[in-house]
């Protein structure tokens, strides 16, 4: 249905900032809730944040609340993740994903399409 490509990852020092983007193909971007997940080596892929498809409601994992901001530009078919006050424990591959569910889905199996991921490394 939709193809997703992440960009913007890189190496940053603790306390720094990074902005990730997720470009979506097709004409149905506005029919998906869009989420960010991350996966560190040896760990499960975990939920980070999501923005709904209808009213723009957002939800954040406790670990990133107050530091990360999710947003979307439906006219540009693009999802963003602004990451501030980065910590070494934020180091992971970050994935954007699309869900057809209403509201703000948080489970991996609620998402239908996934990007290839972009590496974020935070040094201490």
Secondary structure by P-SEA (a helix, b strand, c coil): cbbbbbcbbbbbcccbbbbbbbbbccccccccccbbbbbccccccccccccccccbbbbbcccccccbbbbbcccccbbbbbbcccccccccccccccccccccccccccccccccbbbbbbcc
